[in-house]
Amino acid sequence: MKTDLYTKSILTVIAACLLSIVFRGTPLISTAHAQEPTIVPTAVNIVQVAGNNINPPRIGELPVTIEK
């Protein structure tokens, strides 16, 4: 009876070692990779300011109201 328990435990250890060899290179959880940051300028076209249309839209010029 003791031989049977000993044989089963040794065979279980051998099976566990073989499984660890087979699945050694396979990760259980996949690794995450971050993306490289990309800086892309965004074009901004201003059509209205405070409800007033800008006709024609000129680069660098906005209507400004100065109040005292």
Secondary structure, 3 states (H helix, E strand, C coil): CHHHHHHHHHHHHHHHHHHHHHCCCCCCCCCCCCCCCCCCCCCCCCCEECCEECCCCCCCCCCCCCCC
